[in-house]
């Protein structure tokens, strides 16, 4: 389904059902920098939604796949996230950091689904390993597989999630908004993760010398 047809679907849903009830959406006050602003036309909100979808939709989908290893569910979460963005902007609410807002809504939506389904929140280690080497050959695949195993053994889910967000280009403040923690917690988590990785690399080097 194209984003244009999806936003038309949004218009119909919004006309029939009215604004989403609080139980369906995170409270506005809990989202990063949401304020009342000038009400935009449907066409303006539609164009804004399409622009953001084109700019960061792929990154949001990668992040969704890292949280829930189901492509169809990740796609549904992506559509739901942009639906909520469309509704919020249609109601005249301004968002200072649109990217952080979208990532946080996506994360909260998926965590709610994971909790409801009784699933464990995991990070897709395979995608993390691919960042280091995108060449598709047997040697590279072997290195990726080894990296996956090492990362899984070394790092906690929160540490892995912080590394993924950092790789997506977020700064500490944005990461703290998305994960709903203090900025200092982000710094400490990343420092702990890097310390573990460096220590592991040092141990591997010592073993190679022996």
Secondary structure, DSSP 8 states (H G I E B T S, - for coil): --HHHHHHHHHHHHHHH-S--TTTS--GGGSTTEEE-----HHHHHHHHHHHHHHHHHHHHHHHHHHSS-HHHHHHHHHHHHHHHHHHHHTTEEES-HHHHHHHHHHHHHHHHHHHHT------HHHHHHHH----SHHHHHHHHHHHHHHHHH--HHHHHHHHHHHTT--HHHHHHHHTS-HHHHHHHHHHHHHHHHHHHHHHHHHHH-
